[in-house]
Amino acid sequence: MPGPPPLGLPWAQAEAQAFHLQGVSHFARAERSAAKSRAALEAPSFLSAEQARLHAAHASLCAEAEHWWQALAANNEETVCEAVNTAFSDNPAAGCAVGVDGSVLSVVMRQQDLDAMPTQTPGLTPSGRPTLKNLTKRDRTLWWLTSMGSNIIATLKEGFATAPGITAIDLAVLTRLPDTQLLGFVAYGRWTRRAVASTLWHEPEDALRFLDIGQDVACSVTTTASGTFSSTIKPLDISRTSGLQDLLDHAQEDPDTPEPSLADLDISLGVNSTPSGRTPTTGSDPYRIRTFAEWRSDTGTSPISPRPPNLAPQPHREPPTSLIPGQTLVLPEEAWQGMLVAFTFAGADADLTLFLTGTDGRVSDDQDFVFYNQPSAANGASRLLGKQAEGPHITEKAAVHLTALPEHVQRVVVSINMDVDTGLTCAALTHAALYMDCATGAAWTFQPPADPNIRAMVIAELYRHHANGQPIWKLRAIGQGWADGLDGLARAHGVDVV
C-alpha cells in the first residue's frame, strides 16, 4: 500500500503564512510581522497533526488491504467476483464472473458476433498488386473461432492472475447466432490454472488449443470428417446444464432495452471506464492534505490568538489576467506562499505534470517529477490535487508553494500530456485553459495553442529571478511541445524514462 506523501516544515510555514497574511496590507509592517510570527509558531503543530493524520490513514488502508487480500486468497465469492470483474472491464470480449464454488470460478464471456467480422481480407493479384479478397464462409468462421479462442485464453489468464486462490475456471461463451439473431451459448468447459500456465501461446493458431487443454469442452464449431472446421455456428444444447439454461432464460435479447442485457454485456461492463484507465479523483482521496484553515477549524481553538477579524477581509477577486505566449510577469509575494494551478479541458483526456528543475531546465533526480504516479514532491511543496468533472469540462488541479521549494529548484515547469496510445494530439482538446491564482485574489489564465503536431506541451513556468538585488518569482506563458508525448517531454527535462 503506497505511503502518504512526505511533508516538510517549509510547506507548513508557507501554508500558515498564506493564511495569516490574507488581507494584511503590504504597508502594514507591524501586522505583517505579527502574522508571520503567528505562522512560525503554528506551523510545527500543523505539520505534526497532518503527518499523524496521514500515517493513521495509511495504517487504516493497510489493515483494510490485508483484510481484502485474505478474503481474495480465501476465495470469498463477493471479493473474487468484484476483483475479477474490475480486471475484465476493459477487455475487448467482456467477461463477467458470476460465482465461486470452492476454488472454481464461473465466468460468462460475450464473444463478438460473427456478423460483425470482416467479409474480406487483404491479398495480392496475380500481378502482385494489393487487393481485397472475399473470405469463404469456412475461412470467416475459422477467423471468428480463432478470435474466440484468443479471448477465452486471455480471459482465463486474467482471471487466474487476479484471483490467486482459484485453481479452475468454468467458462461459457455467449454470442448472437447468425441464423436467428438470438443469444446462444457456443462454447463452454473447465480450464485449470495448471493447463493454461503449462501451454505455450505464441502464434495466432495457438488460440485453438483451448479446445484441447480444457475439461468437458463443447464448441459449436466442430471438425468435419475431412479434418477441417465446419462453416456453421449452431447453439449448444444446454438443456441439461441448469446454470447455463437459467442464465440464457433471463438474458435480454433486445439490445435497446433499458434493463441490463447480456447481449450488451461488453458495453455495460465498460461504461464507467475512463481514457487511459485512470478514474478521476472525486474527493475521496485518503491522503488529501487539509489546508491550514481546515486544521485550525478542526482543532476548534488555537493556542495562538487569531488576528482580529477586521484584518482578514476576503480578497477581492479581479478577472484573471489573460496571457499570450512568451509573456512574463512578476508574481506578488502572496503567490510565493501558495498558488493554485488548474488545467481545464474537454474533448479528450490529458494529464497535468510538473517538473522541478534547475536553471538548466533539468530535474536533479526523478523525485522532482510530479505526475499521476508520483503526485507529490519537495515534501509537499508541489503536489497534484486530483482530476474531476466540473460541468461539461474536466479540471486537474495542483498546488505549488514557491517559498517551500528547496534551493536547487529554480523553475517549476507546468505541462500537460496526451495519452499516446489514443493517437490524439493537443488539437483534440477543447476549451483548454490554464488558470492560476493566489490568496490575494490575483489570477492569471492562458489558453495553450491547439497544435495538431504535438502530444505534450509546456504551458507555463514559474522561475526565480532577481530585481534590484532582491529575489523574486516570475511567471512565463509558453505553449510549446513535443510530438512524442510524455516520453519526449520527460527526457527534455532530465527524467530517466525506462
QUICORKA-V996306 format. One record per pair of residues at least 4 apart in sequence whose C-alpha atoms are under 7 Angstrom apart, sorted by the first residue. I is the first residue (numbers start at 1). J is the second residue. D is the distance in Angstrom with one decimal. If there is no record, write none. Layout:
i=I j=J d=D
i=I j=J d=D
This chain:
i=1 j=62 d=6.1
i=3 j=58 d=6.1
i=4 j=54 d=6.0
i=4 j=55 d=6.8
i=4 j=58 d=6.6
i=4 j=287 d=6.0
i=5 j=376 d=6.1
i=5 j=380 d=6.9
i=6 j=379 d=4.9
i=6 j=380 d=6.3
i=7 j=11 d=6.9
i=7 j=379 d=4.1
i=7 j=380 d=4.8
i=8 j=12 d=6.6
i=8 j=379 d=4.9
i=8 j=380 d=6.6
i=9 j=13 d=6.1
i=9 j=44 d=6.7
i=9 j=47 d=6.5
i=10 j=14 d=6.1
i=10 j=404 d=4.5
i=11 j=15 d=6.3
i=11 j=380 d=6.1
i=11 j=381 d=5.3
i=11 j=401 d=6.7
i=11 j=404 d=5.0
i=12 j=16 d=6.1
i=12 j=43 d=5.2
i=12 j=46 d=6.7
i=12 j=47 d=5.7
i=13 j=17 d=6.0
i=13 j=39 d=6.3
i=13 j=40 d=6.2
i=13 j=43 d=5.1
i=14 j=18 d=6.1
i=14 j=337 d=4.7
i=14 j=338 d=6.8
i=14 j=401 d=6.4
i=14 j=403 d=6.5
i=14 j=404 d=6.3
i=15 j=19 d=6.4
i=15 j=292 d=5.9
i=15 j=337 d=6.5
i=15 j=338 d=6.8
i=16 j=20 d=6.2
i=16 j=39 d=4.8
i=16 j=43 d=6.0
i=16 j=292 d=6.0
i=17 j=21 d=5.8
i=17 j=36 d=5.9
i=17 j=39 d=5.2
i=17 j=337 d=6.7
i=18 j=22 d=6.4
i=18 j=334 d=6.6
i=18 j=337 d=5.4
i=18 j=338 d=6.6
i=18 j=439 d=6.7
i=19 j=292 d=6.9
i=19 j=293 d=6.9
i=20 j=35 d=5.3
i=20 j=39 d=6.6
i=21 j=32 d=6.5
i=21 j=35 d=6.0
i=22 j=312 d=5.8
i=22 j=439 d=6.5
i=22 j=440 d=6.8
i=23 j=311 d=6.0
i=23 j=312 d=4.8
i=23 j=313 d=5.3
i=23 j=314 d=6.8
i=23 j=315 d=6.5
i=24 j=28 d=6.7
i=24 j=31 d=6.9
i=24 j=32 d=6.4
i=24 j=311 d=6.1
i=24 j=312 d=6.9
i=28 j=32 d=6.2
i=29 j=33 d=6.1
i=30 j=34 d=6.2
i=31 j=35 d=6.0
i=32 j=36 d=6.2
i=33 j=37 d=6.2
i=34 j=38 d=6.3
i=35 j=39 d=6.2
i=36 j=40 d=6.1
i=37 j=41 d=6.3
i=38 j=42 d=6.2
i=38 j=304 d=6.8
i=39 j=43 d=5.8
i=42 j=46 d=6.3
i=43 j=47 d=6.1
i=44 j=48 d=6.1
i=45 j=49 d=6.1
i=46 j=50 d=6.2
i=46 j=295 d=6.9
i=47 j=51 d=6.1
i=48 j=52 d=6.1
i=49 j=53 d=6.1
i=50 j=54 d=6.0
i=51 j=55 d=6.1
i=52 j=56 d=6.1
i=53 j=57 d=6.2
i=54 j=58 d=6.2
i=54 j=287 d=6.1
i=55 j=59 d=6.2
i=56 j=60 d=6.2
i=57 j=61 d=6.2
i=57 j=286 d=6.5
i=58 j=62 d=6.1
i=59 j=63 d=6.3
i=60 j=64 d=6.2
i=61 j=65 d=5.9
i=62 j=66 d=6.1
i=63 j=67 d=6.2
i=64 j=68 d=6.2
i=65 j=69 d=6.0
i=66 j=70 d=6.2
i=67 j=71 d=6.3
i=68 j=72 d=6.1
i=69 j=73 d=6.0
i=70 j=74 d=6.0
i=71 j=75 d=6.3
i=71 j=76 d=5.3
i=71 j=79 d=6.5
i=72 j=76 d=5.9
i=72 j=79 d=5.7
i=72 j=80 d=5.5
i=72 j=163 d=6.5
i=73 j=163 d=7.0
i=73 j=164 d=6.0
i=73 j=165 d=5.0
i=74 j=165 d=6.4
i=75 j=80 d=6.1
i=75 j=103 d=6.6
i=75 j=165 d=5.9
i=75 j=166 d=6.9
i=76 j=80 d=6.0
i=77 j=81 d=6.0
i=77 j=99 d=6.3
i=77 j=100 d=5.2
i=78 j=82 d=6.1
i=79 j=83 d=6.2
i=80 j=84 d=6.0
i=80 j=163 d=6.3
i=81 j=85 d=5.9
i=81 j=97 d=5.2
i=81 j=98 d=6.8
i=81 j=99 d=6.8
i=82 j=86 d=6.2
i=83 j=87 d=6.4
i=83 j=162 d=6.9
i=84 j=88 d=6.1
i=84 j=97 d=6.6
i=84 j=159 d=5.9
i=84 j=162 d=6.0
i=85 j=89 d=6.0
i=85 j=96 d=5.8
i=85 j=97 d=6.1
i=88 j=94 d=6.4
i=88 j=95 d=5.8
i=89 j=94 d=6.6
i=89 j=269 d=5.3
i=89 j=270 d=5.2
i=90 j=270 d=6.0
i=93 j=109 d=6.7
i=93 j=110 d=5.7
i=93 j=111 d=5.4
i=93 j=112 d=6.7
i=93 j=151 d=6.3
i=93 j=266 d=6.4
i=94 j=109 d=5.8
i=94 j=110 d=5.5
i=94 j=265 d=6.5
i=94 j=266 d=4.5
i=95 j=107 d=6.5
i=95 j=108 d=5.6
i=95 j=109 d=4.2
i=95 j=110 d=6.3
i=95 j=155 d=6.8
i=96 j=107 d=5.5
i=96 j=108 d=5.3
i=96 j=109 d=6.3
i=97 j=106 d=5.8
i=97 j=107 d=4.4
i=97 j=108 d=6.5
i=98 j=106 d=5.6
i=98 j=107 d=5.7
i=99 j=105 d=6.0
i=99 j=106 d=5.2
i=100 j=104 d=5.7
i=100 j=105 d=4.6
i=100 j=106 d=6.1
i=101 j=105 d=6.5
i=103 j=165 d=6.4
i=103 j=166 d=4.7
i=103 j=167 d=5.6
i=103 j=168 d=6.7
i=104 j=166 d=5.8
i=104 j=167 d=6.2
i=104 j=168 d=4.9
i=104 j=169 d=5.4
i=104 j=170 d=6.9
i=105 j=166 d=6.5
i=105 j=168 d=6.5
i=105 j=169 d=4.7
i=105 j=170 d=6.1
i=106 j=169 d=5.8
i=106 j=170 d=4.7
i=106 j=171 d=5.9
i=107 j=170 d=6.2
i=107 j=171 d=4.8
i=107 j=172 d=6.5
i=108 j=171 d=5.8
i=108 j=172 d=5.0
i=108 j=173 d=5.9
i=109 j=172 d=6.2
i=109 j=173 d=4.8
i=109 j=174 d=6.1
i=110 j=173 d=5.9
i=110 j=174 d=4.9
i=110 j=175 d=5.9
i=110 j=265 d=6.6
i=110 j=266 d=6.6
i=111 j=148 d=6.3
i=111 j=173 d=6.5
i=111 j=174 d=6.0
i=111 j=175 d=5.3
i=112 j=116 d=6.9
i=112 j=175 d=6.5
i=113 j=175 d=5.7
i=113 j=176 d=5.6
i=114 j=144 d=6.3
i=114 j=178 d=6.6
i=115 j=178 d=6.4
i=119 j=134 d=6.0
i=119 j=135 d=5.5
i=119 j=140 d=7.0
i=120 j=132 d=6.0
i=120 j=133 d=5.3
i=120 j=134 d=4.4
i=120 j=135 d=5.2
i=121 j=132 d=5.5
i=121 j=133 d=5.3
i=121 j=134 d=6.5
i=121 j=135 d=6.6
i=122 j=131 d=5.9
i=122 j=132 d=4.6
i=122 j=133 d=6.2
i=123 j=130 d=5.8
i=123 j=131 d=5.2
i=123 j=132 d=5.6
i=123 j=133 d=6.1
i=124 j=128 d=5.3
i=124 j=129 d=5.3
i=124 j=130 d=4.5
i=124 j=131 d=5.4
i=125 j=129 d=5.2
i=125 j=130 d=6.4
i=125 j=131 d=6.4
i=135 j=139 d=5.9
i=135 j=140 d=5.9
i=136 j=140 d=6.1
i=137 j=141 d=6.2
i=137 j=231 d=5.9
i=138 j=142 d=6.2
i=138 j=230 d=6.6
i=138 j=231 d=4.3
i=139 j=143 d=6.2
i=140 j=144 d=6.3
i=141 j=145 d=6.1
i=141 j=231 d=5.8
i=142 j=146 d=6.1
i=143 j=147 d=6.2
i=144 j=148 d=6.2
i=145 j=149 d=6.1
i=146 j=150 d=6.1
i=146 j=205 d=6.8
i=146 j=207 d=5.9
i=146 j=208 d=6.0
i=147 j=151 d=6.2
i=148 j=152 d=6.1
i=149 j=153 d=6.2
i=149 j=207 d=4.8
i=149 j=208 d=5.5
i=149 j=210 d=6.1
i=150 j=154 d=6.2
i=150 j=207 d=4.9
i=151 j=155 d=6.0
i=152 j=156 d=6.1
i=153 j=157 d=6.1
i=153 j=210 d=7.0
i=154 j=158 d=6.1
i=155 j=159 d=6.0
i=156 j=160 d=6.2
i=157 j=161 d=6.1
i=158 j=162 d=6.1
i=159 j=163 d=6.2
i=160 j=164 d=6.2
i=160 j=166 d=6.4
i=160 j=193 d=6.6
i=167 j=192 d=5.8
i=167 j=193 d=5.3
i=168 j=190 d=6.7
i=168 j=191 d=5.6
i=168 j=192 d=4.1
i=168 j=193 d=5.7
i=169 j=190 d=5.6
i=169 j=191 d=5.4
i=169 j=192 d=6.3
i=170 j=189 d=5.8
i=170 j=190 d=4.4
i=170 j=191 d=6.6
i=171 j=188 d=5.5
i=171 j=189 d=5.8
i=171 j=190 d=6.3
i=172 j=185 d=6.8
i=172 j=187 d=5.7
i=172 j=188 d=4.1
i=172 j=189 d=6.7
i=173 j=185 d=5.5
i=173 j=186 d=5.8
i=173 j=187 d=5.1
i=173 j=188 d=6.2
i=174 j=183 d=6.6
i=174 j=184 d=5.6
i=174 j=185 d=4.6
i=174 j=186 d=6.2
i=175 j=183 d=5.6
i=175 j=184 d=5.8
i=175 j=185 d=6.5
i=175 j=186 d=7.0
i=176 j=181 d=5.4
i=176 j=182 d=5.2
i=176 j=183 d=4.4
i=176 j=184 d=6.2
i=177 j=181 d=5.0
i=177 j=182 d=5.6
i=177 j=183 d=6.1
i=177 j=184 d=6.4
i=182 j=253 d=6.5
i=183 j=253 d=6.6
i=183 j=263 d=6.9
i=184 j=235 d=5.4
i=185 j=235 d=5.7
i=185 j=236 d=5.8
i=186 j=219 d=5.6
i=186 j=220 d=5.0
i=186 j=235 d=5.5
i=186 j=236 d=5.7
i=187 j=218 d=5.4
i=187 j=219 d=4.3
i=187 j=220 d=6.3
i=188 j=217 d=5.7
i=188 j=218 d=5.5
i=188 j=219 d=6.8
i=189 j=214 d=6.3
i=189 j=215 d=5.8
i=189 j=216 d=5.3
i=189 j=217 d=4.2
i=189 j=218 d=6.4
i=190 j=214 d=5.5
i=190 j=215 d=5.0
i=190 j=216 d=6.6
i=190 j=217 d=6.9
i=191 j=195 d=6.8
i=191 j=214 d=4.6
i=191 j=215 d=6.2
i=192 j=196 d=6.4
i=193 j=197 d=6.0
i=194 j=198 d=6.0
i=195 j=199 d=6.4
i=195 j=213 d=6.2
i=201 j=206 d=5.7
i=202 j=206 d=6.6
i=209 j=213 d=6.4
i=210 j=214 d=6.3
i=211 j=217 d=6.4
i=220 j=233 d=5.5
i=220 j=234 d=5.5
i=220 j=235 d=6.3
i=220 j=236 d=6.1
i=221 j=229 d=6.6
i=221 j=230 d=5.8
i=221 j=232 d=6.8
i=221 j=233 d=5.8
i=222 j=229 d=5.6
i=222 j=230 d=5.5
i=223 j=227 d=5.7
i=223 j=228 d=5.5
i=223 j=229 d=4.4
i=223 j=230 d=5.9
i=224 j=228 d=5.4
i=224 j=229 d=5.8
i=224 j=230 d=6.0
i=238 j=244 d=6.5
i=238 j=245 d=6.0
i=239 j=245 d=6.2
i=241 j=245 d=6.2
i=242 j=246 d=6.0
i=243 j=247 d=6.4
i=244 j=248 d=6.2
i=245 j=249 d=6.0
i=246 j=250 d=6.4
i=247 j=251 d=6.2
i=251 j=261 d=6.2
i=251 j=262 d=5.5
i=252 j=261 d=4.8
i=252 j=262 d=6.2
i=252 j=263 d=6.6
i=253 j=263 d=6.2
i=255 j=261 d=6.7
i=255 j=263 d=6.1
i=255 j=264 d=6.2
i=261 j=265 d=6.2
i=264 j=268 d=6.3
i=265 j=269 d=6.1
i=266 j=270 d=6.6
i=267 j=271 d=6.1
i=273 j=277 d=6.4
i=274 j=278 d=6.1
i=274 j=279 d=6.0
i=275 j=349 d=6.2
i=276 j=419 d=6.5
i=280 j=387 d=4.9
i=280 j=388 d=5.1
i=281 j=386 d=5.1
i=281 j=387 d=5.0
i=281 j=388 d=5.5
i=282 j=388 d=5.8
i=290 j=294 d=5.8
i=290 j=295 d=6.4
i=291 j=295 d=6.4
i=292 j=296 d=6.3
i=293 j=297 d=6.1
i=294 j=298 d=6.0
i=295 j=299 d=6.2
i=296 j=300 d=6.5
i=296 j=302 d=6.7
i=307 j=311 d=6.7
i=315 j=440 d=5.4
i=315 j=441 d=5.3
i=316 j=441 d=5.7
i=317 j=441 d=4.6
i=317 j=442 d=6.8
i=318 j=441 d=6.5
i=318 j=442 d=6.5
i=320 j=442 d=6.9
i=320 j=443 d=4.5
i=320 j=444 d=4.7
i=320 j=445 d=6.0
i=321 j=443 d=6.2
i=321 j=444 d=4.5
i=321 j=445 d=6.0
i=322 j=444 d=5.9
i=322 j=445 d=5.0
i=322 j=446 d=5.8
i=323 j=327 d=6.2
i=323 j=445 d=6.2
i=323 j=446 d=5.2
i=323 j=477 d=6.5
i=324 j=446 d=6.7
i=324 j=477 d=6.5
i=325 j=477 d=5.1
i=325 j=478 d=5.0
i=325 j=479 d=6.2
i=326 j=476 d=6.3
i=326 j=477 d=5.3
i=326 j=478 d=5.4
i=327 j=476 d=5.7
i=327 j=477 d=5.6
i=328 j=474 d=6.8
i=328 j=475 d=5.4
i=328 j=476 d=4.3
i=328 j=477 d=6.6
i=329 j=474 d=5.6
i=329 j=475 d=5.4
i=329 j=476 d=6.8
i=330 j=473 d=6.2
i=330 j=474 d=4.4
i=330 j=475 d=6.4
i=331 j=335 d=6.2
i=331 j=473 d=5.7
i=331 j=474 d=5.4
i=331 j=475 d=6.6
i=334 j=438 d=6.6
i=334 j=439 d=6.3
i=334 j=440 d=6.5
i=335 j=339 d=5.5
i=335 j=438 d=5.0
i=335 j=439 d=6.9
i=336 j=401 d=6.1
i=336 j=402 d=4.8
i=336 j=403 d=5.5
i=337 j=401 d=5.2
i=337 j=402 d=6.2
i=337 j=403 d=5.8
i=338 j=399 d=6.9
i=338 j=400 d=5.7
i=338 j=401 d=4.4
i=338 j=402 d=6.8
i=338 j=438 d=6.2
i=339 j=399 d=5.7
i=339 j=400 d=5.2
i=339 j=401 d=6.4
i=339 j=436 d=6.7
i=339 j=437 d=5.7
i=339 j=438 d=4.8
i=340 j=398 d=6.0
i=340 j=399 d=4.9
i=340 j=400 d=6.7
i=340 j=436 d=5.5
i=340 j=437 d=5.5
i=340 j=438 d=6.4
i=341 j=397 d=5.5
i=341 j=398 d=5.0
i=341 j=399 d=6.0
i=341 j=435 d=5.9
i=341 j=436 d=4.6
i=342 j=395 d=6.4
i=342 j=396 d=5.7
i=342 j=397 d=4.3
i=342 j=398 d=6.3
i=342 j=434 d=5.8
i=342 j=435 d=5.1
i=342 j=436 d=6.3
i=343 j=395 d=5.5
i=343 j=396 d=5.4
i=343 j=397 d=6.4
i=343 j=433 d=5.8
i=343 j=434 d=4.6
i=343 j=435 d=6.3
i=344 j=393 d=6.5
i=344 j=394 d=5.6
i=344 j=395 d=4.3
i=344 j=396 d=6.6
i=344 j=432 d=5.5
i=344 j=433 d=5.4
i=344 j=434 d=6.5
i=345 j=393 d=5.6
i=345 j=394 d=5.5
i=345 j=395 d=6.5
i=345 j=429 d=6.3
i=345 j=430 d=5.8
i=345 j=431 d=5.2
i=345 j=432 d=4.3
i=345 j=433 d=6.7
i=346 j=393 d=5.1
i=346 j=394 d=6.1
i=346 j=429 d=5.7
i=346 j=430 d=5.0
i=346 j=431 d=6.1
i=346 j=432 d=6.9
i=347 j=428 d=6.0
i=347 j=429 d=5.0
i=347 j=430 d=5.3
i=348 j=428 d=6.0
i=348 j=429 d=5.5
i=349 j=418 d=6.5
i=350 j=416 d=6.5
i=350 j=417 d=5.6
i=350 j=418 d=4.7
i=350 j=419 d=6.6
i=351 j=416 d=5.4
i=351 j=417 d=5.4
i=351 j=418 d=6.6
i=352 j=371 d=6.9
i=352 j=396 d=6.6
i=352 j=415 d=6.0
i=352 j=416 d=4.6
i=352 j=417 d=6.9
i=353 j=370 d=5.6
i=353 j=371 d=4.8
i=353 j=414 d=6.2
i=353 j=415 d=5.2
i=353 j=416 d=5.7
i=354 j=369 d=6.1
i=354 j=370 d=4.9
i=354 j=371 d=6.7
i=354 j=412 d=6.6
i=354 j=413 d=5.5
i=354 j=414 d=4.9
i=354 j=415 d=6.1
i=355 j=363 d=6.8
i=355 j=368 d=6.1
i=355 j=369 d=4.8
i=355 j=370 d=6.2
i=355 j=412 d=5.7
i=355 j=413 d=4.9
i=355 j=414 d=6.9
i=356 j=363 d=5.9
i=356 j=368 d=5.1
i=356 j=369 d=6.4
i=356 j=409 d=5.7
i=356 j=411 d=5.9
i=356 j=412 d=4.8
i=356 j=413 d=6.5
i=357 j=361 d=5.2
i=357 j=362 d=4.8
i=357 j=363 d=4.2
i=357 j=364 d=6.7
i=357 j=409 d=5.3
i=357 j=410 d=6.0
i=357 j=411 d=5.2
i=357 j=412 d=6.4
i=358 j=362 d=5.8
i=358 j=363 d=6.3
i=358 j=408 d=6.0
i=358 j=409 d=5.2
i=358 j=410 d=4.8
i=358 j=411 d=6.1
i=359 j=410 d=5.6
i=359 j=411 d=6.9
i=361 j=493 d=5.9
i=362 j=493 d=4.3
i=362 j=494 d=4.7
i=363 j=368 d=5.9
i=363 j=493 d=6.1
i=363 j=494 d=5.4
i=363 j=495 d=6.7
i=364 j=368 d=7.0
i=366 j=495 d=5.6
i=366 j=496 d=6.9
i=367 j=377 d=6.4
i=368 j=377 d=5.9
i=370 j=374 d=5.5
i=370 j=375 d=5.3
i=370 j=376 d=6.0
i=370 j=377 d=6.4
i=370 j=383 d=6.8
i=371 j=375 d=5.3
i=375 j=383 d=5.4
i=375 j=384 d=5.1
i=376 j=380 d=5.9
i=376 j=382 d=5.9
i=376 j=383 d=4.1
i=376 j=384 d=6.4
i=377 j=381 d=6.5
i=377 j=382 d=5.4
i=377 j=383 d=6.2
i=378 j=382 d=6.3
i=378 j=405 d=6.3
i=381 j=400 d=5.7
i=381 j=401 d=4.9
i=381 j=404 d=5.5
i=381 j=405 d=5.8
i=382 j=399 d=5.8
i=382 j=400 d=4.6
i=382 j=401 d=6.4
i=383 j=398 d=5.6
i=383 j=399 d=5.6
i=383 j=400 d=6.7
i=384 j=397 d=6.1
i=384 j=398 d=4.2
i=384 j=399 d=6.4
i=385 j=397 d=5.2
i=385 j=398 d=5.0
i=385 j=399 d=6.9
i=386 j=396 d=5.6
i=386 j=397 d=5.9
i=387 j=394 d=6.9
i=387 j=395 d=5.6
i=387 j=396 d=4.1
i=387 j=397 d=6.6
i=388 j=394 d=5.7
i=388 j=395 d=5.6
i=388 j=396 d=6.5
i=389 j=393 d=5.9
i=389 j=394 d=4.4
i=389 j=395 d=6.2
i=390 j=394 d=5.8
i=390 j=395 d=6.6
i=401 j=405 d=6.8
i=405 j=409 d=6.4
i=410 j=463 d=5.8
i=410 j=464 d=5.6
i=411 j=461 d=6.7
i=411 j=462 d=5.5
i=411 j=463 d=4.3
i=411 j=464 d=6.5
i=412 j=461 d=5.5
i=412 j=462 d=5.0
i=412 j=463 d=6.4
i=413 j=458 d=6.8
i=413 j=460 d=6.3
i=413 j=461 d=4.5
i=413 j=462 d=6.6
i=414 j=458 d=5.9
i=414 j=459 d=5.9
i=414 j=460 d=5.3
i=414 j=461 d=5.6
i=415 j=457 d=5.5
i=415 j=458 d=4.1
i=415 j=459 d=5.2
i=415 j=460 d=7.0
i=416 j=456 d=5.7
i=416 j=457 d=5.4
i=416 j=458 d=6.6
i=417 j=455 d=5.8
i=417 j=456 d=4.0
i=417 j=457 d=6.3
i=417 j=485 d=6.0
i=417 j=486 d=5.6
i=418 j=424 d=7.0
i=418 j=425 d=6.5
i=418 j=426 d=6.9
i=418 j=455 d=5.3
i=418 j=456 d=6.1
i=418 j=485 d=6.5
i=420 j=424 d=6.8
i=420 j=485 d=6.3
i=424 j=428 d=6.2
i=425 j=452 d=5.5
i=425 j=453 d=6.6
i=425 j=454 d=5.6
i=425 j=455 d=4.7
i=426 j=450 d=5.5
i=426 j=451 d=5.6
i=426 j=452 d=5.9
i=426 j=454 d=6.1
i=426 j=455 d=5.5
i=427 j=450 d=4.2
i=427 j=451 d=5.1
i=427 j=452 d=4.6
i=432 j=447 d=6.2
i=432 j=448 d=6.8
i=433 j=445 d=6.8
i=433 j=446 d=5.7
i=433 j=447 d=4.5
i=433 j=448 d=6.5
i=434 j=445 d=5.4
i=434 j=446 d=5.2
i=434 j=447 d=6.3
i=435 j=444 d=5.8
i=435 j=445 d=4.4
i=435 j=446 d=6.7
i=436 j=443 d=5.5
i=436 j=444 d=5.2
i=436 j=445 d=6.3
i=437 j=441 d=6.5
i=437 j=442 d=5.6
i=437 j=443 d=4.0
i=437 j=444 d=6.3
i=438 j=442 d=5.9
i=438 j=443 d=6.7
i=448 j=459 d=6.3
i=448 j=479 d=5.2
i=449 j=479 d=6.3
i=453 j=483 d=5.9
i=454 j=481 d=5.8
i=454 j=482 d=5.1
i=454 j=483 d=4.0
i=454 j=485 d=6.9
i=455 j=482 d=6.1
i=455 j=483 d=5.3
i=455 j=484 d=6.2
i=455 j=485 d=4.4
i=456 j=481 d=5.3
i=456 j=482 d=5.3
i=456 j=483 d=6.8
i=456 j=485 d=4.5
i=456 j=486 d=5.8
i=456 j=489 d=6.4
i=457 j=479 d=6.3
i=457 j=480 d=5.3
i=457 j=481 d=3.8
i=457 j=482 d=6.3
i=458 j=478 d=6.4
i=458 j=479 d=5.6
i=458 j=480 d=5.6
i=458 j=481 d=5.9
i=459 j=477 d=6.2
i=459 j=478 d=5.2
i=459 j=479 d=4.4
i=459 j=480 d=6.8
i=460 j=476 d=5.6
i=460 j=477 d=4.4
i=460 j=478 d=5.0
i=460 j=479 d=6.9
i=461 j=475 d=5.9
i=461 j=476 d=5.4
i=461 j=477 d=6.8
i=462 j=473 d=6.7
i=462 j=474 d=5.6
i=462 j=475 d=4.7
i=462 j=476 d=6.5
i=463 j=473 d=5.6
i=463 j=474 d=5.4
i=463 j=475 d=6.6
i=464 j=472 d=5.9
i=464 j=473 d=4.6
i=464 j=474 d=6.4
i=465 j=471 d=5.8
i=465 j=472 d=5.2
i=465 j=473 d=5.8
i=465 j=474 d=6.8
i=466 j=470 d=5.3
i=466 j=471 d=4.5
i=466 j=472 d=5.6
i=467 j=471 d=6.5
i=467 j=472 d=6.9
i=482 j=488 d=6.1
i=482 j=489 d=6.2
i=484 j=488 d=5.5
i=485 j=489 d=6.3
i=486 j=490 d=5.8
i=487 j=491 d=6.1
i=487 j=497 d=6.6
i=488 j=492 d=6.1
i=489 j=493 d=6.6
i=490 j=494 d=6.4
i=490 j=495 d=5.1
i=491 j=495 d=5.2
i=491 j=496 d=6.5
i=491 j=497 d=6.7
